[in-house]
Amino acid sequence: MTPHNELRLLPWSGPDGRPCFLSTDDRGGFLARLADNTEELQLDIAAELGEHALEVLSDREDWPNELRLLVMDMAGALRDVRRVAISRGHRLPPTVPPECEAGDEGPQLPAASFG
């Protein structure tokens, strides 16, 4: 396994609201598994809130109170999902674009393609 130089952003914040990070090569370790499970739970909650939002929006009788609660819950879920996306994005392997041959600027389209 190659050495791990990146910190993993964890799906929860510290008591002061600051981000928490994990530094380990062990993807099967306790904290890594806990973080994976927490991320999955957060994504599931966000999906359920999305469906609930559609239900609330279709029933206008409960709008004022229900919408306020829904927006607060969705804001928290969006924060969590964003953190999951950032964490997972940082763990993707780096990609290197393919090298072009000297003088080759990539695919060329005829002028007729542009109208």
C-alpha positions as CSV (number, residue, x, y, z in Angstrom):
1,M,0.0,0.0,0.0
2,T,1.3,3.4,-0.8
3,P,1.9,5.9,2.0
4,H,-1.1,8.0,2.9
5,N,-0.3,11.7,2.8
6,E,-3.8,13.1,2.9
7,L,-6.0,13.6,5.9
8,R,-9.6,12.3,5.6
9,L,-12.3,14.8,6.4
10,L,-14.6,13.1,8.8
11,P,-18.4,13.4,8.5
12,W,-18.8,15.1,11.8
13,S,-17.5,18.3,13.4
14,G,-15.8,18.8,16.7
15,P,-17.5,20.3,19.8
16,D,-16.4,23.8,18.6
17,G,-17.9,23.2,15.1
18,R,-14.5,22.8,13.4
19,P,-13.9,20.0,11.0
20,C,-12.4,16.7,12.2
21,F,-9.8,14.8,10.2
22,L,-8.4,11.2,10.3
23,S,-4.8,10.3,9.4
24,T,-4.4,6.6,8.7
25,D,-3.6,4.1,5.9
26,D,-6.0,1.6,7.4
27,R,-9.3,1.9,5.5
28,G,-10.6,-1.0,7.6
29,G,-9.8,0.6,10.9
30,F,-12.5,1.4,13.5
31,L,-12.7,5.2,12.8
32,A,-12.6,4.7,9.0
33,R,-15.5,2.2,9.2
34,L,-17.4,4.5,11.6
35,A,-16.9,7.4,9.2
36,D,-18.0,5.3,6.2
37,N,-21.2,4.2,8.0
38,T,-21.9,7.7,9.1
39,E,-21.5,9.0,5.6
40,E,-23.9,6.4,4.3
41,L,-26.4,7.3,7.0
42,Q,-26.1,11.0,6.2
43,L,-26.7,10.3,2.5
44,D,-29.7,8.2,3.3
45,I,-31.2,11.0,5.5
46,A,-30.6,13.5,2.7
47,A,-32.5,11.3,0.2
48,E,-35.4,10.8,2.7
49,L,-35.6,14.6,3.3
50,G,-35.7,15.2,-0.5
51,E,-38.7,12.9,-0.8
52,H,-40.3,14.5,2.3
53,A,-39.8,17.9,0.8
54,L,-41.9,16.9,-2.2
55,E,-44.7,15.7,0.1
56,V,-44.6,18.9,2.1
57,L,-44.7,21.1,-1.0
58,S,-47.7,19.2,-2.3
59,D,-49.7,19.8,1.0
60,R,-50.1,23.6,1.4
61,E,-52.1,23.4,4.6
62,D,-49.0,22.8,6.8
63,W,-46.7,25.1,5.0
64,P,-45.5,27.7,7.6
65,N,-44.4,25.4,10.4
66,E,-43.6,22.3,8.3
67,L,-41.6,24.3,5.8
68,R,-39.5,25.9,8.5
69,L,-38.6,22.5,10.0
70,L,-38.0,21.0,6.6
71,V,-35.6,23.8,5.5
72,M,-33.7,23.5,8.8
73,D,-33.4,19.8,8.4
74,M,-32.4,20.1,4.7
75,A,-29.8,22.7,5.5
76,G,-28.2,20.3,8.0
77,A,-28.4,17.4,5.5
78,L,-26.9,19.6,2.7
79,R,-24.0,20.5,5.0
80,D,-23.4,16.8,5.8
81,V,-23.7,15.7,2.1
82,R,-21.3,18.5,1.1
83,R,-18.8,17.3,3.7
84,V,-19.1,13.7,2.4
85,A,-18.5,14.9,-1.2
86,I,-15.5,16.9,-0.2
87,S,-14.1,14.0,1.8
88,R,-14.7,11.4,-0.9
89,G,-13.3,13.8,-3.6
90,H,-10.1,14.2,-1.7
91,R,-9.7,10.4,-1.5
92,L,-10.0,9.9,-5.3
93,P,-6.7,9.0,-7.0
94,P,-5.2,11.9,-8.9
95,T,-5.7,11.8,-12.7
96,V,-3.2,12.9,-15.3
97,P,-4.6,14.0,-18.7
98,P,-3.2,12.0,-21.6
99,E,-0.2,13.6,-23.2
100,C,-0.6,14.9,-26.7
101,E,2.0,14.4,-29.4
102,A,4.1,17.4,-30.4
103,G,2.0,19.9,-32.2
104,D,-1.2,17.9,-31.6
105,E,-3.8,20.1,-29.9
106,G,-6.4,17.3,-29.5
107,P,-9.3,16.4,-31.6
108,Q,-10.0,18.7,-34.5
109,L,-13.5,19.4,-35.9
110,P,-14.2,20.7,-39.4
111,A,-15.5,24.3,-39.6
112,A,-18.8,22.9,-40.9
113,S,-19.4,21.4,-37.5
114,F,-20.0,24.9,-36.1
115,G,-22.7,25.9,-38.6
